[in-house]
């Protein structure tokens, strides 16, 4: 675990790749340009947050494949792919191929998915078999086993019963291609103590966001709740040396922003806070009210760094991923990303990667 009072040694960013449904190509291109910019600025990882049935990135594998050929150094992550919508064999093939094309830079994050959306996606992906599909975490474990070279059931059985190894129709018993080490880089997106402990006990890395379980830290506020989640993960790990925590936070530095941009940043943060409050009130007990969202932080980098360096959850993380607000235009996101690398990062003690 990082030393008390320390900052994460790695700094990245996260984007949902929002787009106008009238012109989605422009929004997707803007997301790729952000990855290129992050690469040029020396940031460690570009994280894409995919979502189905929304005006945002829905195919992170396709996006990261394109990004891997335009940005040649930065790590490429997903935060996170909802496995209920995926076929484990096909996902293993896609991610192994992407990892090889990127030179081993892939950082796949996966999760069961938001409870509010799982049902809708299940009906779309499995219209007649949803109730028979394996639970998300079982599907994730099967996917990881395939990545590790586990045998594909029935792949080495020939329909005609022959044992001719030169048969052109013969199948390999394992997923192809293989990318050694990829399975060890898998992370699980968790928002509750139970799911964080599950991720740790099964040897995954951890993705934590600005949403976590209310009261899990003893009622001392969001930072304590989020720290409790990270501690639950680390405590459950069979091998503490394998721990890796990426923490996504909405932090918006204003150092290089114009007065107009600063006004937009703050208006967007206020609108997000209002939407979160409405959702909390509308869902009632046992639903959204059981979760709590961190407020966005907007301000000069020295003030933001002072707040982050005293945050117990940040102190327990290995990597900080700055989540870019989806409601701002592309020019603002590029300005924020530049300020993250040139002002906020150095204020946290971070240095840009050079190779």
N, C-alpha and C positions, 0 to 999 in steps of 0.2 A: 504494500500500500504506500502511496506517496506520503512523505513526511508531513506532520501537522504544520499548517500554515503555508504549505507549498502550493504552487499552481501546477496544473497539468503541463506536461512537457510537450504535448502535441496540440496543434491548433488547426481546426478545419472549419468548414461551413456546410450548411444544409439548405437545400432549396426544394420546393415542391414543383418548380417549373410551371407556374400558372400560365394560362394562355386564354386569349379571346376565342370563343368557339367559332366566330366568323373567320378567324385567321390563325388557326393553331400552329401553323408552320413557323410563324414569327416568334411565338412564345417559346417553342421548343428550341429554336436557334438561339434565342437569348439565354436559355439555360445552358446550352453548350458553350456559349461565349463566357458565361460566368465561370465554368470549369476551366477554360483556357486562362482567364484572368487570375483565378486562384492559383493555378500552376505557375504563372509568371511571377506572382507575388510571393511565392515560396511557402504557401500554406500546405499543410500535411495531407489533408483528405478533403475531397469533395463528396458530400453525401447527398443522394437523391432520395426524396421521400415519395414513393409511388402511392397512387390512390386509384381505385377503380370507380367508374361511373361519375367522374368529376372532371372539371376543366383544368386538369393538371397532368403531370407525368403518370401514365398508366403502364408503360413498358420500360422499366428501368434497364433491362438487359440491352434493348436496342439503343437506348440513349447512352449508356456507358460504353457500348461497343463503338459508337461514333466518337464519344469523348476520348476513348483510349488512343485513337489515331490522331487526335488533335492536341491533346495535352500529354506530354511524354514522361512526366515525372510524378505528378500528384497521385496519391492513393484515391481509389474510386470505390465508394461505399453505397449501400442501400439501407435506408432507415425508415421503414423496413418493409420487406416483401410479405404480404399476408399469405401464408402457406395454404390456407383452405382453398384458395383459387388456383393452386398450382398442382401439376402432375409431378411427383418427385423425380421420376426418371428424366422427363424432359427438362426440368429445372436444373438437374445435375449436369446434363449435357450442355445446356446453355451457359451456365456459370463456369464450368470447367473450360469451355471454349473461350469465353470472355477473359478469364484469368490468364490463359496462355497468350492471347492476343495483346493483353496489357502488360505482359512481362511480370506477372505475379503481383499486380497492384490491387487486386480486388479485395474488398472488405465487405462481404455480404452480411447484411442484417436481416433477420426474419422474425416474424411474430405470428400469433394466431389471428390477429386483426381486431379492429374495434368491434365490441359486441353489438353496437348499434348497426353496423354495416354487414356483419357476417351473414345474417339471414338473407339479405337482399342479394349479396354476391353468391351465396350458396344456391339460391333459386336460379340465378343466371347461368352459373357454371355447371351445376348438377341438377337440372330441372326435374328429373325423375328419380334420382338416386341420392339426394341430399341427406336423407335420414340414414342412409347406409354407409356414408363416407366416414373414414376413420377420423377421429378428433385431430385438431390441428397439431398438437405437440407430438402425437404418434406419427403423423405424416412428416413432421420435421425430422424426427429421429431416423425414419426410413430414408429420407433424402440424404442425411449426413452419412448414413451407412453406405449408400450408393456412391457418394463422393469419395469415401475411403477405400473403394474397391470391392465393396460387398457384392456378392453374386446376384444377378438379376434372375428371379425365379423363372424357370422354364426356358431361359435363353439358350442353354446348351442342349436342349432336347430337340432332336430332329423329327419332324412330323412323320417321315417314312421309316423311322427306326434305324437308319443307317448310321455307321460310325466313320464315314469317309471325311477325314480332316480337310481334304482338298475340295470339298463340296462348296460351290460358289454361294449357296444359300445358307451356309453355316453362320451362326451368330456368335459374337464374343460373349462370354458369360458375365462381363462387367461393363459399366458405362464407359463410353469412349467419346472424346479423349479424356485422359486423366491429367490432373494438375496437382502434383504432390504439394502438400501443405495447405491446400485451400480449405479442407475440412476443419483444420485447426484455427482458421480465421473467422469461423462463423460466429455471429453475435445474435443474441436474442433480445428483442425489444420487450421490456417488462415495465409495468406501472404499478404493481402491487407487491407486497412482501412475499406472497406465495409464489408468484411467477418469477420473481427475482431469485428466490431460493431454488426454484426448479432449474433455472438457467445455470446457477452455480453448481448444483449437484450433478448436472449432466455435462459439465465442463465447457459450457459456451462462454464466449465473451458477453458483456452486458451493454445494451443500449438503454439509456435512461433519458427521459425528455422533460419538458416543463409541465407534465401532468403526472401526478402520483397519488397514492392512496392517502386520503385525509386521516390525520390523527395517528399515523403509524409511528411517528416520532415522539409520541407522548403528549401531543397537544401544544408543542412549542413553536408551531408554524411550519411553513412550506419547506424551508431549508432543512429542518430537523426531520421532516417526513421523508424528504428525498435522500438524506444521509442514511436513514434507517433502511431504505430500500437497497442502497449500495452495500451497506453492512450485511444485510441478509444474504445478498449475493456472495460476497467474499467469505462469509462464515460457512457457506454451504459447499464451497469448492473443495474437491478432493486434493487438489494441488494448488496451494495459494500462489505459487510462482506463475501459474497460468492465468492469473486474473488480468483482465483488461476491461476498463470501464470508459465508455464514451458518453459524455453528458451533453445533451443538446439544450441550449438556452437561447431565448430571444433577447439579444443584447445589441443595442443600436448606438454605436459611437457617432458623435456629431462633429468631430474635429474639423473635417474638411467640407462640411455641408454648408450650403447657403442658408440664409434665413428662411427662404421659402421651403427648402428641403427639411429643415428642422421642424417647421410647422407641420409639414406632412407626416414626418416621423411620429410626432406626438399625437396628432389626430388619429393616425392608424393604431397606435398603441391604446388610445382611449377607446376606440371602436372595438378592438379585440377584447378589452376588459369588459365592455358592456355586453358583448355577445356571450362571453363566458358566464357572466352573472345571470343573464337570461336563461341560458341552458341549464345552469345549476338550479334555478328556481322552477323551471318547467318540468324537469325529470322527476323531482320528488325524492324521498328517502330510498336508499338502496340502489339508485342508479347514478346519475351524474353527481349527485350530492355526496356520494361516497368518495369522489375524486376531487382533487384541488389542483388548480393551475397557477403557476407562478406568474406574477405580473411582468410585463416587458420592462426592460431597463433601457432608458434613453438618456444620453448625456455625454459630456466630455470623457475621453478615455481614462483620465486620471481618476475621476469619480467612479467610473464603472469598475476599474481595476481594484480600487479600494474595497468596493462592495463584494466583488468576486473573491478576492483573496481572503476575506473573512467568512465566506460561505462554507459551512462544513461539508456540503455535498461536492462543491468544486474542489475542495482540498482532498477528497477521496477519489477523484477521477484521474484517469491517465490522459484523456484527450477531451478537449472542449470543442464542441461543434456549434458555431454561431448560426442559429436558425434565422434565415433572412425572411422578413415579413412578406407574405404573399400578396398583400394589398398595395404594394408600392410599385411604381413603374421601374423599368429596367435600368434607367439611368441612376435612379436612387440606389438600387441594389448594388450596382457597380461601385458607387461612391462609398456605400457602407462597407463593402468587401475590402476596398482599398484602405479605408480607415481602420478596419480590423487588423490588417497586416502591418500597416505603417505606424499606427498609434496604440491601439489596444494591446496587440500582441507584445510589443516591447515593454509596455507598462506592466504586463503580467510576467515579464522575465523570459518571454519566448523569443527565439531567433528563427528567421526564415530558413527553410531548407535550400540548399544550393545545388543538389544533384539527386 
